[in-house]
Amino acid sequence: MLILLEALAAHTQQWRHGYDLMKETGLLSGTLYPLLIRMTDQGLVEAEWREPEQPGRPARHAYRLTNAGVAFARTATFAGPMTFTKSAFA
């Protein structure tokens, strides 16, 4: 989730399409879209349908961080990567 937060936080007010996020993060669609849905449900990301830029193309979802998402991204990425030890799961 951190790589997705970093990608969205790079331009907080810019609407991003899932395909662009897949290319930037390297996440596959089966990982990316469930994360975006979960983050939207948690209020970290907002999603909306965007009209096509070219006639005849379908509408697409676009995503961006909410204010809560921006604050969360700052704390999550500032804290650094999470590490787990075997004892944490004992």
MODELLER restraints for C-alpha pairs under 7 A, 6 or more apart:
rsr = mdl.restraints
at = mdl.atoms
rsr.add(forms.Gaussian(group=physical.xy_distance, feature=features.Distance(at['CA:2:A'], at['CA:77:A']), mean=6.82, stdev=0.5))
rsr.add(forms.Gaussian(group=physical.xy_distance, feature=features.Distance(at['CA:3:A'], at['CA:25:A']), mean=6.28, stdev=0.5))
rsr.add(forms.Gaussian(group=physical.xy_distance, feature=features.Distance(at['CA:4:A'], at['CA:25:A']), mean=6.53, stdev=0.5))
rsr.add(forms.Gaussian(group=physical.xy_distance, feature=features.Distance(at['CA:5:A'], at['CA:73:A']), mean=5.74, stdev=0.5))
rsr.add(forms.Gaussian(group=physical.xy_distance, feature=features.Distance(at['CA:8:A'], at['CA:64:A']), mean=6.26, stdev=0.5))
rsr.add(forms.Gaussian(group=physical.xy_distance, feature=features.Distance(at['CA:8:A'], at['CA:65:A']), mean=6.39, stdev=0.5))
rsr.add(forms.Gaussian(group=physical.xy_distance, feature=features.Distance(at['CA:9:A'], at['CA:70:A']), mean=6.41, stdev=0.5))
rsr.add(forms.Gaussian(group=physical.xy_distance, feature=features.Distance(at['CA:9:A'], at['CA:73:A']), mean=6.68, stdev=0.5))
rsr.add(forms.Gaussian(group=physical.xy_distance, feature=features.Distance(at['CA:12:A'], at['CA:64:A']), mean=6.41, stdev=0.5))
rsr.add(forms.Gaussian(group=physical.xy_distance, feature=features.Distance(at['CA:12:A'], at['CA:65:A']), mean=5.92, stdev=0.5))
rsr.add(forms.Gaussian(group=physical.xy_distance, feature=features.Distance(at['CA:13:A'], at['CA:64:A']), mean=6.59, stdev=0.5))
rsr.add(forms.Gaussian(group=physical.xy_distance, feature=features.Distance(at['CA:14:A'], at['CA:64:A']), mean=6.41, stdev=0.5))
rsr.add(forms.Gaussian(group=physical.xy_distance, feature=features.Distance(at['CA:15:A'], at['CA:62:A']), mean=5.52, stdev=0.5))
rsr.add(forms.Gaussian(group=physical.xy_distance, feature=features.Distance(at['CA:15:A'], at['CA:63:A']), mean=5.30, stdev=0.5))
rsr.add(forms.Gaussian(group=physical.xy_distance, feature=features.Distance(at['CA:15:A'], at['CA:64:A']), mean=5.19, stdev=0.5))
rsr.add(forms.Gaussian(group=physical.xy_distance, feature=features.Distance(at['CA:16:A'], at['CA:62:A']), mean=5.12, stdev=0.5))
rsr.add(forms.Gaussian(group=physical.xy_distance, feature=features.Distance(at['CA:16:A'], at['CA:63:A']), mean=5.08, stdev=0.5))
rsr.add(forms.Gaussian(group=physical.xy_distance, feature=features.Distance(at['CA:16:A'], at['CA:64:A']), mean=6.27, stdev=0.5))
rsr.add(forms.Gaussian(group=physical.xy_distance, feature=features.Distance(at['CA:17:A'], at['CA:61:A']), mean=6.33, stdev=0.5))
rsr.add(forms.Gaussian(group=physical.xy_distance, feature=features.Distance(at['CA:17:A'], at['CA:62:A']), mean=4.62, stdev=0.5))
rsr.add(forms.Gaussian(group=physical.xy_distance, feature=features.Distance(at['CA:17:A'], at['CA:63:A']), mean=6.31, stdev=0.5))
rsr.add(forms.Gaussian(group=physical.xy_distance, feature=features.Distance(at['CA:18:A'], at['CA:62:A']), mean=6.88, stdev=0.5))
rsr.add(forms.Gaussian(group=physical.xy_distance, feature=features.Distance(at['CA:22:A'], at['CA:28:A']), mean=6.25, stdev=0.5))
rsr.add(forms.Gaussian(group=physical.xy_distance, feature=features.Distance(at['CA:22:A'], at['CA:29:A']), mean=6.94, stdev=0.5))
rsr.add(forms.Gaussian(group=physical.xy_distance, feature=features.Distance(at['CA:22:A'], at['CA:32:A']), mean=6.96, stdev=0.5))
rsr.add(forms.Gaussian(group=physical.xy_distance, feature=features.Distance(at['CA:39:A'], at['CA:45:A']), mean=5.51, stdev=0.5))
rsr.add(forms.Gaussian(group=physical.xy_distance, feature=features.Distance(at['CA:40:A'], at['CA:46:A']), mean=5.65, stdev=0.5))
rsr.add(forms.Gaussian(group=physical.xy_distance, feature=features.Distance(at['CA:43:A'], at['CA:66:A']), mean=6.98, stdev=0.5))
rsr.add(forms.Gaussian(group=physical.xy_distance, feature=features.Distance(at['CA:43:A'], at['CA:68:A']), mean=6.96, stdev=0.5))
rsr.add(forms.Gaussian(group=physical.xy_distance, feature=features.Distance(at['CA:44:A'], at['CA:65:A']), mean=5.86, stdev=0.5))
rsr.add(forms.Gaussian(group=physical.xy_distance, feature=features.Distance(at['CA:44:A'], at['CA:66:A']), mean=5.42, stdev=0.5))
rsr.add(forms.Gaussian(group=physical.xy_distance, feature=features.Distance(at['CA:44:A'], at['CA:68:A']), mean=5.60, stdev=0.5))
rsr.add(forms.Gaussian(group=physical.xy_distance, feature=features.Distance(at['CA:44:A'], at['CA:69:A']), mean=3.87, stdev=0.5))
rsr.add(forms.Gaussian(group=physical.xy_distance, feature=features.Distance(at['CA:45:A'], at['CA:63:A']), mean=6.57, stdev=0.5))
rsr.add(forms.Gaussian(group=physical.xy_distance, feature=features.Distance(at['CA:45:A'], at['CA:64:A']), mean=5.57, stdev=0.5))
rsr.add(forms.Gaussian(group=physical.xy_distance, feature=features.Distance(at['CA:45:A'], at['CA:65:A']), mean=4.37, stdev=0.5))
rsr.add(forms.Gaussian(group=physical.xy_distance, feature=features.Distance(at['CA:45:A'], at['CA:66:A']), mean=5.26, stdev=0.5))
rsr.add(forms.Gaussian(group=physical.xy_distance, feature=features.Distance(at['CA:45:A'], at['CA:69:A']), mean=6.12, stdev=0.5))
rsr.add(forms.Gaussian(group=physical.xy_distance, feature=features.Distance(at['CA:46:A'], at['CA:63:A']), mean=5.71, stdev=0.5))
rsr.add(forms.Gaussian(group=physical.xy_distance, feature=features.Distance(at['CA:46:A'], at['CA:64:A']), mean=5.62, stdev=0.5))
rsr.add(forms.Gaussian(group=physical.xy_distance, feature=features.Distance(at['CA:46:A'], at['CA:65:A']), mean=6.14, stdev=0.5))
rsr.add(forms.Gaussian(group=physical.xy_distance, feature=features.Distance(at['CA:46:A'], at['CA:66:A']), mean=6.06, stdev=0.5))
rsr.add(forms.Gaussian(group=physical.xy_distance, feature=features.Distance(at['CA:47:A'], at['CA:61:A']), mean=6.42, stdev=0.5))
rsr.add(forms.Gaussian(group=physical.xy_distance, feature=features.Distance(at['CA:47:A'], at['CA:62:A']), mean=5.55, stdev=0.5))
rsr.add(forms.Gaussian(group=physical.xy_distance, feature=features.Distance(at['CA:47:A'], at['CA:63:A']), mean=4.57, stdev=0.5))
rsr.add(forms.Gaussian(group=physical.xy_distance, feature=features.Distance(at['CA:47:A'], at['CA:64:A']), mean=6.79, stdev=0.5))
rsr.add(forms.Gaussian(group=physical.xy_distance, feature=features.Distance(at['CA:48:A'], at['CA:61:A']), mean=5.46, stdev=0.5))
rsr.add(forms.Gaussian(group=physical.xy_distance, feature=features.Distance(at['CA:48:A'], at['CA:62:A']), mean=5.52, stdev=0.5))
rsr.add(forms.Gaussian(group=physical.xy_distance, feature=features.Distance(at['CA:48:A'], at['CA:63:A']), mean=6.77, stdev=0.5))
rsr.add(forms.Gaussian(group=physical.xy_distance, feature=features.Distance(at['CA:49:A'], at['CA:59:A']), mean=6.30, stdev=0.5))
rsr.add(forms.Gaussian(group=physical.xy_distance, feature=features.Distance(at['CA:49:A'], at['CA:60:A']), mean=5.48, stdev=0.5))
rsr.add(forms.Gaussian(group=physical.xy_distance, feature=features.Distance(at['CA:49:A'], at['CA:61:A']), mean=4.48, stdev=0.5))
rsr.add(forms.Gaussian(group=physical.xy_distance, feature=features.Distance(at['CA:49:A'], at['CA:62:A']), mean=6.25, stdev=0.5))
rsr.add(forms.Gaussian(group=physical.xy_distance, feature=features.Distance(at['CA:50:A'], at['CA:59:A']), mean=5.57, stdev=0.5))
rsr.add(forms.Gaussian(group=physical.xy_distance, feature=features.Distance(at['CA:50:A'], at['CA:60:A']), mean=5.34, stdev=0.5))
rsr.add(forms.Gaussian(group=physical.xy_distance, feature=features.Distance(at['CA:50:A'], at['CA:61:A']), mean=5.92, stdev=0.5))
rsr.add(forms.Gaussian(group=physical.xy_distance, feature=features.Distance(at['CA:50:A'], at['CA:62:A']), mean=6.37, stdev=0.5))
rsr.add(forms.Gaussian(group=physical.xy_distance, feature=features.Distance(at['CA:51:A'], at['CA:59:A']), mean=4.81, stdev=0.5))
rsr.add(forms.Gaussian(group=physical.xy_distance, feature=features.Distance(at['CA:51:A'], at['CA:60:A']), mean=6.84, stdev=0.5))
rsr.add(forms.Gaussian(group=physical.xy_distance, feature=features.Distance(at['CA:52:A'], at['CA:58:A']), mean=5.97, stdev=0.5))
rsr.add(forms.Gaussian(group=physical.xy_distance, feature=features.Distance(at['CA:52:A'], at['CA:59:A']), mean=5.06, stdev=0.5))
